[in-house]
């Protein structure tokens, strides 16, 4: 369970970040499924990237543990959702 908790946190916060970007950015105006999927995938990716940059959670301070997973999830989910929204918008114009 200890190995799954960070991934679950990253997925949930990634979906939250994706939904926030989808609501705030008009170019990311897409249906719920792409926002949820891109948020979840971006959340896991963002959490893993932040974890690799910070290093050992025991010595990472404020960015270690669940806080780092949540921050990486929100940012990663939001960024990937914005990218997917921009790509989908450009594909609809063509």
KADA-V776328 format. One record per backbone hydrogen bond with DSSP energy under -1.0 kcal/mol. NH is the residue of the N-H (numbers start at 1). CO is the residue of the C=O. E is the energy in kcal/mol with one decimal. If there is no record, write none. Layout:
nh=NH co=CO e=E
nh=NH co=CO e=E
This chain:
nh=5 co=1 e=-1.9
nh=8 co=4 e=-2.5
nh=9 co=5 e=-2.5
nh=10 co=6 e=-2.3
nh=11 co=7 e=-2.4
nh=12 co=8 e=-2.6
nh=13 co=9 e=-2.6
nh=14 co=10 e=-1.9
nh=15 co=11 e=-2.3
nh=16 co=12 e=-1.9
nh=17 co=13 e=-2.5
nh=18 co=14 e=-2.5
nh=19 co=15 e=-2.5
nh=20 co=16 e=-2.2
nh=21 co=17 e=-2.3
nh=22 co=18 e=-2.4
nh=23 co=19 e=-1.9
nh=24 co=20 e=-1.8
nh=25 co=21 e=-2.8
nh=29 co=26 e=-1.8
nh=30 co=28 e=-1.2
nh=35 co=31 e=-1.3
nh=36 co=32 e=-2.8
nh=37 co=33 e=-2.7
nh=38 co=34 e=-2.6
nh=39 co=35 e=-2.0
nh=40 co=36 e=-2.5
nh=41 co=37 e=-2.7
nh=42 co=38 e=-2.5
nh=43 co=39 e=-2.2
nh=44 co=40 e=-2.0
nh=45 co=41 e=-2.4
nh=46 co=42 e=-3.2
nh=47 co=43 e=-2.3
nh=48 co=44 e=-2.4
nh=49 co=45 e=-2.6
nh=50 co=46 e=-2.6
nh=51 co=47 e=-2.3
nh=52 co=48 e=-2.1
nh=53 co=49 e=-2.2
nh=54 co=50 e=-2.6
nh=55 co=51 e=-2.3
nh=59 co=56 e=-1.3
nh=63 co=60 e=-1.1
nh=64 co=61 e=-1.4
nh=69 co=65 e=-1.9
nh=70 co=66 e=-2.6
nh=71 co=67 e=-2.6
nh=72 co=68 e=-2.6
nh=73 co=69 e=-2.1
nh=74 co=70 e=-2.6
nh=75 co=71 e=-2.4
nh=76 co=72 e=-2.5
nh=77 co=73 e=-2.5
nh=78 co=74 e=-2.2
nh=79 co=75 e=-2.6
nh=80 co=76 e=-2.4
nh=81 co=77 e=-1.9
nh=82 co=78 e=-2.1
nh=83 co=79 e=-2.2
nh=84 co=80 e=-2.8
nh=85 co=81 e=-2.5
nh=86 co=82 e=-2.2
nh=87 co=83 e=-2.4
nh=88 co=84 e=-2.7
nh=89 co=85 e=-2.2
nh=90 co=86 e=-2.2
nh=91 co=87 e=-2.0
nh=92 co=88 e=-1.7
nh=93 co=89 e=-1.2
nh=94 co=90 e=-1.0
